[in-house]
Amino acid sequence: MEINYDAQGLVPVVIQDWNTGEVLTLAYANAEAVARTRETGELHLWSRSRNELWHKGATSGNTQAVKALRVDCDGDSLLALVEPAGPACHTGARTCFFTGDLEPPAPHEVLPALERTLHARQAQRPEGSYTVALLDDPGHIGEKVQEEAEEVARAAREETDDRVDSEAADVLYHLLVLLRSRDRSLADATGVLRERRR
């Protein structure tokens, strides 16, 4: 679809994390930035404050590899799905949208935030952490995933919807710990599902 640039030759670009669905920032691009993005596979934008082409992350190293570039139904905005190499925000925050009413987290934010917490536990190893104890015993993690899967299956047969939800949450937590112990992520598993759709 043709892109409809505004009177200044710009189009807004919503930048979203390819793996988590989290919105990282909103920026603008002109035709040259869109062409450079398509040529290089890395996000290029137009800096309205500096009035110049901007290769996202060229200075900081926090580049954004573009996995998909989508045009909206009217052609007057873009969605860039990216794999960020670091924080998206100039403040060092993961996303530019970190102020305002942050609670409760949106449903799609919960599992990515949990994965980041698990990664931090693995790196920082706080004393007394249940997660660290699991990470130190890979065999036990597998047993816990089996145990929690049996409990959610039993809850589905015999218990309330609230119990099913609770047990399913336990399965997800333990599964994410298992993945983290193998340096894998939910994105790796969902990538397999994406391939199976073909």
C-alpha positions as CSV (number, residue, x, y, z in Angstrom):
1,M,0.0,0.0,0.0
2,E,1.2,3.5,-0.7
3,I,2.2,5.6,2.3
4,N,0.4,9.0,2.6
5,Y,2.9,11.4,4.1
6,D,1.6,14.6,5.7
7,A,2.3,18.1,4.6
8,Q,5.8,18.0,6.2
9,G,6.5,14.8,4.3
10,L,6.3,12.7,7.5
11,V,4.4,9.7,8.7
12,P,4.0,8.6,12.3
13,V,5.6,5.2,13.2
14,V,4.5,3.1,16.1
15,I,7.4,1.0,17.2
16,Q,6.5,-2.3,18.8
17,D,8.6,-5.2,20.2
18,W,8.4,-8.1,17.8
19,N,8.7,-10.7,20.5
20,T,6.6,-9.3,23.3
21,G,4.1,-7.0,21.6
22,E,5.1,-4.1,23.9
23,V,4.9,-0.6,22.4
24,L,8.4,0.9,22.6
25,T,7.9,4.4,21.2
26,L,6.3,6.7,18.7
27,A,8.4,8.5,16.1
28,Y,8.2,9.8,12.6
29,A,9.7,8.9,9.3
30,N,10.0,10.5,5.8
31,A,10.3,8.6,2.5
32,E,14.1,8.5,2.8
33,A,13.9,7.0,6.3
34,V,11.4,4.3,5.1
35,A,13.7,3.5,2.1
36,R,16.8,3.2,4.4
37,T,14.8,1.0,6.8
38,R,13.9,-1.3,3.9
39,E,17.4,-1.3,2.5
40,T,19.2,-2.0,5.7
41,G,16.7,-3.9,7.9
42,E,17.4,-1.5,10.7
43,L,15.0,1.2,11.8
44,H,15.6,4.7,10.4
45,L,13.5,7.7,11.3
46,W,13.3,11.4,10.9
47,S,14.3,13.5,13.9
48,R,11.9,16.5,14.0
49,S,14.0,18.2,16.7
50,R,17.3,17.9,14.8
51,N,15.6,18.0,11.4
52,E,17.7,15.1,10.1
53,L,17.6,11.5,9.2
54,W,18.2,9.3,12.3
55,H,19.5,5.7,12.3
56,K,17.9,4.5,15.6
57,G,20.8,3.3,17.9
58,A,23.6,4.5,15.6
59,T,25.2,6.4,18.6
60,S,24.0,4.3,21.5
61,G,24.3,0.9,19.9
62,N,20.6,0.3,20.8
63,T,19.6,-0.5,17.2
64,Q,16.3,-2.0,16.2
65,A,16.2,-4.8,13.7
66,V,13.0,-4.5,11.7
67,K,11.1,-7.8,11.4
68,A,8.0,-6.3,9.7
69,L,6.9,-2.9,8.5
70,R,3.1,-2.5,8.2
71,V,1.0,0.3,6.7
72,D,-2.4,1.1,8.3
73,C,-5.6,0.9,6.3
74,D,-5.5,4.6,5.4
75,G,-1.8,4.6,4.6
76,D,-1.1,7.4,7.0
77,S,0.7,5.6,9.7
78,L,3.2,2.8,10.1
79,L,3.8,0.0,12.5
80,A,7.4,-1.2,12.8
81,L,7.8,-4.5,14.6
82,V,11.4,-4.6,15.8
83,E,13.9,-6.7,17.8
84,P,15.6,-4.1,19.9
85,A,19.3,-4.4,20.8
86,G,18.8,-2.4,24.0
87,P,16.5,0.2,25.5
88,A,14.2,2.1,23.1
89,C,14.1,5.3,25.2
90,H,16.8,8.0,25.3
91,T,16.5,7.8,29.1
92,G,17.7,4.2,29.2
93,A,14.2,2.8,29.8
94,R,13.1,-0.2,27.9
95,T,10.1,1.8,26.4
96,C,9.3,5.5,26.2
97,F,5.9,4.7,27.8
98,F,7.1,4.3,31.4
99,T,5.3,7.3,33.1
100,G,1.6,7.7,34.0
101,D,-0.7,5.0,35.2
102,L,1.4,1.9,35.0
103,E,-0.9,-0.4,37.0
104,P,-2.2,-2.9,36.3
105,P,0.0,-4.1,33.5
106,A,-1.8,-5.0,30.3
107,P,-2.2,-8.8,29.7
108,H,0.4,-8.9,27.0
109,E,3.0,-7.2,29.3
110,V,2.8,-9.8,32.1
111,L,4.8,-12.7,30.6
112,P,7.6,-10.5,29.1
113,A,8.0,-8.8,32.5
114,L,8.1,-12.1,34.2
115,E,10.8,-13.3,31.8
116,R,12.9,-10.2,32.5
117,T,12.5,-10.9,36.3
118,L,13.6,-14.5,35.8
119,H,16.6,-13.3,33.8
120,A,17.5,-10.8,36.6
121,R,17.2,-13.6,39.2
122,Q,19.5,-15.8,37.2
123,A,22.1,-13.0,36.9
124,Q,21.8,-11.5,40.4
125,R,21.1,-14.7,42.3
126,P,19.4,-13.2,45.4
127,E,19.7,-15.4,48.5
128,G,16.5,-17.4,49.3
129,S,15.0,-17.0,45.8
130,Y,12.7,-19.9,44.8
131,T,13.5,-19.1,41.2
132,V,17.3,-19.4,41.8
133,A,16.8,-22.7,43.6
134,L,14.9,-24.0,40.6
135,L,17.5,-22.7,38.2
136,D,20.2,-24.5,40.2
137,D,18.3,-27.9,39.9
138,P,17.2,-28.4,36.2
139,G,15.8,-31.9,37.0
140,H,13.5,-30.4,39.6
141,I,12.2,-27.8,37.2
142,G,11.1,-30.5,34.8
143,E,9.4,-32.3,37.7
144,K,7.6,-29.1,38.8
145,V,6.3,-28.5,35.2
146,Q,4.9,-32.0,35.2
147,E,3.4,-31.6,38.6
148,E,1.8,-28.3,37.8
149,A,0.5,-29.6,34.4
150,E,-1.2,-32.5,36.3
151,E,-2.7,-30.1,38.8
152,V,-4.2,-27.9,36.0
153,A,-5.6,-30.9,34.3
154,R,-7.2,-32.1,37.6
155,A,-8.6,-28.6,38.2
156,A,-10.1,-28.6,34.7
157,R,-11.9,-31.8,35.5
158,E,-12.9,-31.2,39.1
159,E,-12.5,-27.6,40.3
160,T,-13.7,-24.1,39.8
161,D,-12.6,-21.8,37.0
162,D,-10.6,-19.7,39.5
163,R,-8.6,-22.9,40.4
164,V,-8.0,-23.6,36.7
165,D,-6.6,-20.1,36.3
166,S,-4.4,-20.4,39.3
167,E,-3.0,-23.7,38.3
168,A,-2.4,-22.5,34.7
169,A,-0.5,-19.6,36.1
170,D,1.7,-22.0,38.1
171,V,2.4,-24.0,34.8
172,L,3.3,-20.8,33.0
173,Y,5.7,-19.7,35.7
174,H,7.5,-23.0,36.0
175,L,7.6,-23.4,32.2
176,L,9.3,-20.0,31.9
177,V,11.8,-20.9,34.6
178,L,12.6,-24.2,32.7
179,L,13.1,-22.2,29.5
180,R,15.3,-19.6,31.3
181,S,17.4,-22.5,32.6
182,R,18.1,-23.5,29.0
183,D,18.7,-19.9,27.9
184,R,15.5,-20.1,25.9
185,S,12.5,-17.8,25.9
186,L,8.8,-17.7,25.2
187,A,9.7,-16.1,21.9
188,D,11.6,-19.3,20.9
189,A,8.6,-21.4,21.6
190,T,6.2,-19.1,19.9
191,G,8.5,-19.0,16.9
192,V,8.0,-22.7,16.5
193,L,4.2,-22.2,16.7
194,R,4.5,-19.4,14.0
195,E,6.4,-21.8,11.7
196,R,3.7,-24.5,12.3
197,R,1.0,-22.2,11.0
198,R,2.5,-22.3,7.5
